[in-house]
Amino acid sequence: MAQRRPAPEEVQPKSFAFNAANQKWVAGQVAKYPAGRQASAVIPLLWQAQKQAGGWVPRKAIEHVGDLLGMPHIRVLEVATFYTMFNLE
């Protein structure tokens, strides 16, 4: 199986945050899960981040999703690299 890695640092944006409309959408997605299970929203949040970022998931988006869900960044990176639906470059 081929290794999937984030894009090189020189093409990574310096920051990422969901826009106002997506913040509202994210809150609705996270609210669907019971307390303590919000990490289950990682896939829809990464998908939304990919859409907002123009078709790929930057490293800062992975970190932002992890921060929103209270997950270690490496766990979110594991999800993003495992599922081929996420474009890392």
C-alpha positions in Angstrom: 0.0 0.0 0.0 1.3 3.4 -0.9 2.1 5.8 1.9 -0.1 8.9 2.2 1.5 12.0 3.6 0.6 15.6 4.0 1.7 18.0 1.3 5.2 19.6 1.7 5.6 22.4 4.2 6.1 25.0 1.5 2.6 24.6 0.2 0.9 24.3 3.6 -1.1 27.4 4.7 0.0 29.1 7.9 -3.4 28.8 9.5 -6.9 27.3 9.1 -10.2 28.0 10.8 -13.8 27.2 9.7 -15.6 30.1 8.3 -18.8 31.3 10.1 -21.2 29.1 8.1 -19.0 26.1 8.6 -18.7 26.8 12.3 -22.4 26.6 12.6 -22.5 23.3 10.6 -19.6 21.9 12.7 -21.5 22.6 15.9 -24.6 20.8 14.5 -22.5 17.8 13.6 -20.7 17.6 16.9 -24.1 17.9 18.7 -25.3 14.7 17.1 -22.9 12.6 19.3 -23.3 11.9 23.0 -21.0 13.5 25.6 -17.6 11.9 25.4 -18.1 10.6 21.9 -17.6 13.8 19.9 -14.4 12.4 18.3 -16.8 10.3 16.2 -17.4 13.5 14.2 -13.9 13.5 12.9 -14.8 12.2 9.4 -17.5 14.7 8.6 -15.4 17.6 10.0 -12.4 16.6 7.9 -14.7 16.3 4.9 -16.0 19.9 5.5 -12.4 21.1 6.0 -11.4 19.6 2.7 -14.3 21.4 1.0 -13.5 24.7 2.6 -9.8 24.4 1.7 -10.5 23.9 -2.0 -10.3 20.1 -2.3 -7.5 19.1 0.0 -6.9 18.8 3.8 -4.0 21.0 5.0 -2.0 20.1 8.1 -3.5 23.1 9.9 -7.0 21.9 9.2 -6.1 18.5 10.7 -4.8 20.3 13.8 -7.9 22.5 13.9 -10.3 19.5 13.7 -8.3 17.8 16.5 -8.5 20.9 18.7 -12.3 21.2 18.1 -12.9 17.6 19.0 -10.4 17.3 21.9 -8.3 14.7 20.0 -4.6 14.5 19.6 -3.5 15.8 16.2 -1.9 12.4 15.4 -5.2 10.6 15.8 -6.8 13.0 13.3 -3.8 12.6 10.9 -4.3 8.8 11.2 -7.9 9.1 10.0 -6.9 11.5 7.2 -4.2 9.3 5.9 -6.2 6.1 6.2 -9.2 7.1 4.2 -8.5 7.8 0.5 -11.5 10.2 0.4 -9.2 12.8 1.9 -6.8 14.5 -0.4 -3.6 15.5 1.4 -2.1 17.6 -1.3 
